Amino acid sequence: MKMNAIPPSLAPFLQEYNLAQLDAQIAAPLLMERALQYGNRAELRWLFAQYPRKQIVEWVKRYGGERLPHPHIDFWRLVLEIE
């Protein structure tokens, strides 16, 4: 899958990284975490266009409970229809 450039608007949430050197495929878990927690509509559209929904659901199931704040994990479990 060809990855589009990481939206520059996500840069404030990835300050410890150089966006130009960040590989969106390798950094998928990091990008999912930051976009699901802080992303606006455009950034979330990018996220869901870049990664299969199944991959995002698996990330939320595996890591969401410990990496996303309580209101966020509840929201994403509802939106992604995760029991």
N, C-alpha and C positions, 0 to 999 in steps of 0.2 A: 504494500500500500504506500503510495507516495504521500509524504507528509507535507502539508503547507507550513509556512513559517509560523513560529509561535507568535501569537499576537503581542505586539509591543505593549499593549495595555495591561498585560499580565506581569510586566517587569517589576512594578512595585511590590508584588507578592513573591518575587523570586530574586530579591536584591543580592543574595549571596552567590548568585550564578551569573555568568556571562551568557545572555540569551543567544548571542551569535554563535557560541560554541556548544550550546545545549542541544543534544540530539533528541528530538521529540519521541522517537521510538524507544530509545534506551531510558529516557527520563519519563516515560508514560506514567508510572505510579506517582511521581512527584507532581507532574502536571495535573493529573486527575485530582490529587489532594488539594492543590492550591486553587484550581478552577472551581471545584465543587464547593469549596469553602468561601472563596472570595469573588468568584467570577460574576460578571454581568451577563446580560443576555447574549451579546455578541461573542464573548469568550466561551460561554457554554455552548453556543451553536458551533463554534470552532471545535471544541472538545468532542462533541457528539458526531461531528463530521469526520474527525481524524481517527477516532477509535471506535471499534464496534461496540454497540450497546452492551453486548454480553461481557466484554472486557471491563467496562465501567461497572456493571452490576457485580462482577466477581471482585473488583477492587473494593466496592462498598461493603460487600459481605465479609471480606477478609480483613480489611483495615479500617473501614469507616468508623466502627465503634470506638477505636482508640485514637484515631487521627482527626476526626471531625467533631466539632462541638455538638452537644446534645441536640439543640434545635435543628442543626444542619443534618445530622444523621437521620433524625426522624423525618425530615422533609424528603431527603433522597430515598429513604426506604419506601415512603408513600409514592413518590413520583415514579420510581423504578419498579414498583409493585413487588417489593421484597418482604417476605413474611418475617 
